[in-house]
Amino acid sequence: MDVAPYLDTLLLLLVTVAAIKDLESRRIPNRLLSAGLVGALVLHLLSPHPLDALLVALGGFSLGLAVLLPFYLLRGMAAGDVKMMATVGAFTGAGDALHIVIVAWCVGGVMALLIIIANGRLRLALSNLWAMLRPMLLRLPRGFTPGIDGYRSAGSIPYGVAIAAGTIVHLVGRYGPTSLG
């Protein structure tokens, strides 16, 4: 049984609901992500080669987690966003998850810039960026680290929307715009 269309349909539903929830409450529910992960694993088990499919899911989950986890650790991203990308990776596998992450970074960057400009915080954002990059660019002593605790945030974005957009762009690329409508 070809499970790819079912995986893609469930994935599309998952990222749409996650993006809506992120916009509504700035949270992506763990129950939603857990249900999506279980759905992905069940569908992978129903594939003609379940062991291979589970390994693909594990690789995608691991990549999604590993790529966004550093941003969470630096307090630049919420845990729900990291878990969402890991779950998306479980659906798609590592290669497709990497493509989705790259598109999500682009979408997230545009979203962040638009929100910063709309809120009149461009100067604050540039000041924070300079404070982070200054030690590297000016080759300050090795032990010097800027204390980002003292900086004010220039704003945050519902990154689940960026992940959803990256996923949708990926799926449209796979099926083409005419086959989705």
Salt bridges, closest charged atoms under 4 A:
ASP8 OD2 - ARG174 NH1 2.70
GLU24 OE1 - LYS21 NZ 3.82
ASP96 OD2 - HIS170 NE2 3.52
ASP96 OD2 - ARG174 NH2 2.86
ASP149 OD1 - ARG75 NH2 2.63
